[in-house]
């Protein structure tokens, strides 16, 4: 049995199905293929999948991988490890979010990585983030970013500064694993 943790579709009609312990399935409509470390994934324990433009991003327990969708059309599937300043992201990636400015936000075990045009900015507690383990990311209608953490509550990023909301402020738990924009 496979424990499914994330499902998404790409612009070509393919369905990507992430499992908690067994890698990633690609369903083309005709064929179901299991993709694992043999195809370049950092780990078979997947937390999140995100499709942005022509790229599939996969957050694993040992880093962030990406695959150019054009490679699927020629029958070649091999994931690359996302690098920041030449160094691979090797920490667990729990959440992936693509905003309306085509910025990829990766919630990791060490904070947040903001990826845009091949460049990255690391955001952590030193910047005001509520905790280092980030499980949920969303942007609200007013342009504020919200970060849900494991054990540290919720952070709101607005006007270039962070504010935090914790159990002391009235939220039910300091572990926030999902956020929904209404």
N, C-alpha and C positions, 0 to 999 in steps of 0.2 A: 504494500500500500504506500502511496505517495501522499505526503502532506503538502498541499498547495498553499502558497503564501502570497502570490501576486500573479495577476493575469493582465495582459494588455495586448492591443492589436497595433500593427504598423500600417503605414499608408498603402502597402501592397496587399493587404488583406490577410497577412500571416498573423497567427495567434502565438504569443509567447507565454509560457506557463512556467512559473518558478516554483521549485519545491524547496522545502526547508532543509533537506539533507541529501537529495539525489540529483542535483543539477537543474537544468533548464530544458524544457521541451519546446520545440518549434513545430507548430502545426501549419502546414501550407494549404490546407484544404484537401489535399490528396495524401499527404505523407506526414507521419508523426516521427520526429527525430529527437533523440535524447542528446543534449550537449553537456559536456562535463569538463573536468580539468584537461582531458585529452584534446579538447578543442581550444584550450588556452584560458579557461576560467581559472581565477585564483583559487577558488574553492567550490565544492559542490553544495555547500550550505549557502543558499540564496536568501536574501532578505527582501529585495525590491528590484523591479524592472521598470525602466522608463524608456520610451521612444521619443526622441526629439530630432526633428528634421530627418536626416538619413542615417541616424545612429541609434543603436540599441545600447543602453547603459544597463549594467547589471551590478547591483550592490551585493557583495558576498561577505562572508565572515572573515575573509582575508584580503579585502580590497575592492577596488572599483575597476570593472572591465568595460570595454566598448567594442562594438562591431559595426562596421560600415554596411548598411543594408545592400549596397550594390554588390558586395561580395557574395551574397546569397544567390543572386541572379546568375552568377557564373559558376555556382556550385561549390564555392570555397568558403568554409566557415571556420574562422580562427579569431578568437577574441584577443584584443590587446589590453594590456594593463594601462589605466589612465595614469599619467605622470604629471607631477607638479614640479616645475623647475628641474626637470630631469630625474626626479625621484618618484618611484611608483607609490600610489596610495595603497598601503598594505593593512591599514586598520579596518575593522569591521565597518561596513556601510549599511546602515539600517533604513535610511529613507532617501529618496530621490525626488526632486521637485523641479519642474521647468517653468519659469515665470514667463510673463508676456513680453519680456525683453530678451528672451532666449538665453537666460542665465540658468545654469544647472546648479542647484543647491543640493549638496550631499550631506546628510546627517550621519555622523560617524561616532565612534567611541571616544574621539578626541575633540569633538565640537562640530563645526560646520565648515565645509569647503565650498566656496563660491567660485564656480568655473565659468569663464566666458572667453571666447576667442583664443583658446589655448593657454590662458593665464588663470591663476588661482589666487584667492585670498583666503587665508585661514582665519576663522573666527572662533574664539573660545571664551573661557571665563574671564580672561584678562581684558576682553572687549566688552564685558557686561552680560554675556550669555549666562543663563541660569544654571547650567550644568554642562558637563562634557559629553554625556551620552544623549544624542538627539535622535528621537524615534519618529517625529512628525514635523512637517513643514508645510505652511500654506501662506498665501498672500490674500489679504482681504480686499474688499471693494474700494477701500480708502487708500490702498497702496502700502499698508503696514504688513510686515512679515511676522508670523507667529511660529515659534519653535517649541515643540513639546519634548520634554526630557524624561529620562528614567531617574526618578528620585529628586529632581530639582525644581519641579513645577513647570511653568510656562513662561517663555520670554516673548515680549513684543518688541519689534524693532521698528522705530518710527523716528523720522527726522534725525537720522544718524546716531541714535542712542537707544539703549536697551532699557526696558523696565521688566521686572519679574513679578509673577503672580504665583503664590504658593498656597498651601493649605491654611496658613495663617491669614491669608486674604480671602479665604472662603471657597477655593476649589476643592473638590471631593478628594483628590489624591495628588501627591507630588509626582506621580508617574503618569505621564500623558503620552499615550501611544498612537492616538489618532486625532486629526483635526478635520473639520468639515466647514466649508464656506457656505453660508446660507444666502 
